[in-house]
Amino acid sequence: MPKKIKITDLPDFDMAQQLRNEEDIAAYLTIVMEDNDSALLAAALGDIARARGMSEIAKAAGITREALYKALRPDAHPRFDTISRVCSALGVRLVAQPIHA
């Protein structure tokens, strides 16, 4: 009989480690934005910022590293201005598309 694996024995998954290039980042953001969940978007931007270096992104966005962590935690609801500045610092742009029935 095969040995059972406990969930606690599995390694932690870190999305930031999977975001290797701009295409990965764009695909991730596109999937997240389809859920229309601002907290999930903030968390995804946090994953991307960690992948790129939180200090560098905070500096480029013109906010402190601590404020960036706070704004992009999973339960956060950051202002659009913050989202826009972080996206700009990450080199990505949010794009509107028509919704087809």
C-alpha positions in Angstrom: 0.0 0.0 0.0 1.4 3.4 -1.0 2.4 5.7 1.8 -0.1 8.5 2.4 1.2 12.1 2.1 0.0 14.6 4.7 -0.9 18.1 3.5 1.4 19.6 6.1 4.3 17.7 4.5 3.8 19.4 1.1 6.0 22.3 0.3 4.4 25.8 0.4 3.5 27.2 -3.0 4.7 30.7 -3.8 3.2 32.2 -6.9 6.0 34.8 -7.0 8.5 32.0 -7.9 6.4 31.1 -11.0 6.4 34.6 -12.5 9.5 34.4 -14.6 8.7 37.0 -17.4 6.3 39.6 -18.6 4.1 37.0 -20.4 3.7 35.0 -17.1 2.8 38.2 -15.3 0.3 39.4 -17.9 -1.4 35.9 -18.0 -1.6 35.9 -14.2 -3.1 39.3 -14.0 -5.6 38.6 -16.7 -6.9 35.5 -14.9 -7.1 37.3 -11.6 -9.0 40.3 -13.0 -11.6 38.0 -14.5 -12.8 37.3 -10.9 -13.6 41.0 -10.3 -12.2 40.8 -6.8 -10.2 43.9 -5.8 -8.6 42.1 -2.8 -7.4 39.2 -5.1 -6.0 41.8 -7.5 -4.1 43.5 -4.7 -2.7 40.1 -3.6 -1.7 39.2 -7.2 0.1 42.5 -7.5 1.8 41.7 -4.3 3.0 38.4 -5.7 4.3 40.1 -8.8 6.0 42.8 -6.7 7.7 40.1 -4.6 8.9 38.4 -7.8 10.4 41.7 -9.0 11.7 42.9 -5.7 9.4 44.7 -3.3 11.9 47.5 -2.4 12.5 48.3 -6.1 8.8 48.4 -6.9 8.0 50.5 -3.9 10.7 53.0 -4.9 9.5 53.1 -8.5 5.9 53.6 -7.3 6.9 56.4 -5.0 5.6 54.7 -1.8 7.4 53.1 1.2 8.0 49.4 1.2 5.9 49.0 4.3 3.0 50.9 2.7 3.3 48.7 -0.4 3.2 45.5 1.7 0.1 46.9 3.5 -1.6 47.9 0.3 -1.0 44.6 -1.4 -1.8 42.1 1.3 -4.5 39.5 0.5 -7.3 41.2 2.4 -6.5 44.8 1.2 -8.7 47.1 -0.8 -6.2 49.7 -2.1 -7.1 52.9 -3.9 -7.0 52.9 -7.6 -4.2 55.4 -7.5 -2.1 52.9 -5.6 -3.0 50.1 -8.1 -2.1 52.4 -11.0 1.3 53.4 -9.5 2.2 49.8 -8.8 1.2 48.7 -12.2 3.3 51.4 -13.8 6.3 50.4 -11.6 5.8 46.8 -12.6 5.7 47.8 -16.3 2.2 46.5 -16.9 -1.0 48.2 -17.9 -4.6 47.3 -17.0 -6.6 47.1 -20.2 -10.4 47.3 -20.6 -12.1 44.9 -22.9 -15.8 44.7 -23.9 -17.8 42.0 -22.1 -19.5 39.7 -24.6 -22.7 38.0 -23.6 
